[in-house]
């Protein structure tokens, strides 16, 4: 608070919450769909603190209790309805989910506030429930504290926080409209927008360049796919089922869209014709999200999430023959965000095998050679439509381009070239590139349009009225 240089403690490439105890221990979630880790406040190598159990997607949003030993955290289920809040123990000798205590079946982040309340959100309402820190359990009925608390659909997190001295703050609004689909020229100049602002996790331009498919989060964690007609400037809802419908992926002919849905209590792959003439059908059960569809239509590349042994991996689903998906890249390291070259010979992906995320390329459909594309960290590889370049976002948030050449067995990347700085406000968890070389990505809306922060001093006084 008094200023000074920032200190790097450890890697947390896509963090999902952290809490700092009086014992100088930080508990945190380093990436989406990860378990909890602990690290000293002086930095060092983080060590695992929990293990994901059956049916669990991730552990996140830790919050230390006053004893600086126990902490609350969210367990997000593969079925969101099975999500829960647990108490963990930073001194647990086994570092597994057996040494924990269930607090409540709630799909929300949580916080503890003196003199003894457990806070969480339920359908847009912030609730406070009496909590005994000695028994590590709730002791009474929940009481409404505030209405209309915003919910970050892509992060599964209600936007509130509370201090130890009785100050509560929250973001007002049913949901966070925090990003806007925006076009950027190769120079980084903004060149127009698509649709309206919203919580958008993923999007993709159609093969003919006329339509953008994107998912839009709604209050409570649900989401649906929308199609944006670029010529007419209109948007139409594409999916209508409850739960999360995410990660749209166009078929190479533009006649169908594959996507991930948890409607059957797991992350499964579905496909639906873009005409809407036929119903959705299940392609692959419990296999995670689609990340690419080969141009010859024969393969869908999948990314199963959070395997307890290997983390996120790259799988291949053949659309001919037995149609049984199989692992393609599944080392103990993270592998994901895989994209096929237009000619189908090369597969670009991200891995943290070097202790940081870098972009690599391997042969496809048979593993052979392997080449590192990025040189200073990298993520989100995307091929140009003609296959002559690979784009990615570097570790210092610059849009990079790499010219590529290749023969049947050899891939030759050039030195990465900086195109433009990815603006600090950009929500660049994904981007796509059009035929004419423009970049489409979600960018944060202007601050003037953000929902307001409400601050309540001595908030517990209102509970007695």
Rosetta blueprint (number, residue, H / E / L):
1 X L
2 X L
3 X L
4 X L
5 X L
6 X L
7 X L
8 X L
9 X L
10 X L
11 X L
12 X L
13 X L
14 X L
15 X L
16 X L
17 X L
18 X E
19 X E
20 X E
21 X L
22 X L
23 X L
24 X L
25 X E
26 X E
27 X E
28 X E
29 X L
30 X L
31 X L
32 X L
33 X L
34 X L
35 X L
36 X L
37 X E
38 X E
39 X E
40 X E
41 X L
42 X L
43 X L
44 X L
45 X L
46 X L
47 X E
48 X E
49 X L
50 X L
51 X L
52 X L
53 X L
54 X L
55 X L
56 X E
57 X E
58 X E
59 X E
60 X E
61 X E
62 X E
63 X E
64 X E
65 X L
66 X L
67 X L
68 X L
69 X L
70 X E
71 X E
72 X E
73 X E
74 X E
75 X E
76 X E
77 X E
78 X L
79 X L
80 X H
81 X H
82 X H
83 X L
84 X E
85 X E
86 X E
87 X E
88 X E
89 X E
90 X L
91 X L
92 X L
93 X L
94 X L
95 X L
96 X L
97 X L
98 X L
99 X L
100 X L
101 X E
102 X E
103 X E
104 X E
105 X L
106 X L
107 X L
108 X L
109 X L
110 X E
111 X E
112 X E
113 X E
114 X L
115 X L
116 X L
117 X E
118 X E
119 X E
120 X E
121 X E
122 X E
123 X L
124 X L
125 X E
126 X E
127 X E
128 X E
129 X E
130 X E
131 X E
132 X E
133 X L
134 X L
135 X L
136 X L
137 X E
138 X E
139 X E
140 X E
141 X E
142 X E
143 X E
144 X E
145 X E
146 X E
147 X L
148 X L
149 X E
150 X L
151 X E
152 X E
153 X L
154 X L
155 X L
156 X L
157 X E
158 X E
159 X L
160 X E
161 X E
162 X E
163 X L
164 X L
165 X L
166 X L
167 X E
168 X E
169 X E
170 X E
171 X E
172 X E
173 X L
174 X L
175 X L
176 X L
177 X L
178 X L
179 X E
180 X E
181 X E
182 X E
183 X E
184 X E
185 X L
186 X L
187 X L
188 X L
189 X L
190 X E
191 X E
192 X E
193 X E
194 X E
195 X E
196 X E
197 X E
198 X E
199 X L
200 X L
201 X L
202 X L
203 X E
204 X E
205 X E
206 X L
207 X L
208 X L
209 X L
210 X L
211 X E
212 X E
213 X E
214 X E
215 X E
216 X E
217 X E
218 X L
219 X L
220 X L
221 X L
222 X L
223 X E
224 X E
225 X E
226 X E
227 X E
228 X E
229 X E
230 X L
231 X L
232 X L
233 X L
234 X E
235 X E
236 X E
237 X E
238 X L
239 X L
240 X L
241 X L
242 X L
243 X L
244 X E
245 X E
246 X E
247 X E
248 X E
249 X E
250 X E
251 X L
252 X L
253 X L
254 X L
255 X L
256 X E
257 X E
258 X E
259 X E
260 X E
261 X E
262 X L
263 X L
264 X L
265 X L
266 X L
267 X L
268 X E
269 X E
270 X E
271 X E
272 X E
273 X E
274 X L
275 X L
276 X L
277 X L
278 X L
279 X L
280 X L
281 X E
282 X E
283 X E
284 X E
285 X L
286 X L
287 X L
288 X L
289 X E
290 X E
291 X E
292 X E
293 X E
294 X L
295 X L
296 X L
297 X L
298 X L
299 X E
300 X E
301 X E
302 X E
303 X E
304 X L
305 X L
306 X L
307 X E
308 X L
309 X L
310 X L
311 X E
312 X L
313 X L
314 X E
315 X E
316 X E
317 X E
318 X E
319 X L
320 X L
321 X L
322 X L
323 X L
324 X L
325 X L
326 X E
327 X E
328 X E
329 X E
330 X L
331 X L
332 X L
333 X L
334 X L
335 X E
336 X E
337 X E
338 X E
339 X E
340 X E
341 X L
342 X L
343 X L
344 X L
345 X L
346 X E
347 X E
348 X E
349 X E
350 X E
351 X E
352 X L
353 X L
354 X L
355 X L
356 X L
357 X L
358 X E
359 X E
360 X E
361 X E
362 X E
363 X E
364 X L
365 X L
366 X L
367 X L
368 X L
369 X L
370 X E
371 X E
372 X E
373 X L
374 X L
375 X L
376 X L
377 X L
378 X E
379 X E
380 X E
381 X E
382 X E
383 X E
384 X L
385 X L
386 X L
387 X L
388 X L
389 X E
390 X E
391 X E
392 X E
393 X E
394 X E
395 X L
396 X L
397 X L
398 X E
399 X E
400 X E
401 X E
402 X E
403 X E
404 X E
405 X E
406 X E
407 X L
408 X L
409 X L
410 X L
411 X E
412 X E
413 X E
414 X L
415 X L
416 X L
417 X E
418 X E
419 X E
420 X E
421 X E
422 X L
423 X L
424 X L
425 X L
426 X E
427 X L
428 X L
429 X L
430 X L
431 X L
432 X E
433 X E
434 X L
435 X L
436 X L
437 X L
438 X L
439 X E
440 X E
441 X E
442 X E
443 X E
444 X E
445 X L
446 X L
447 X H
448 X H
449 X H
450 X L
451 X L
452 X L
453 X E
454 X E
455 X E
456 X E
457 X E
458 X L
459 X H
460 X H
461 X H
462 X H
463 X H
464 X H
465 X L
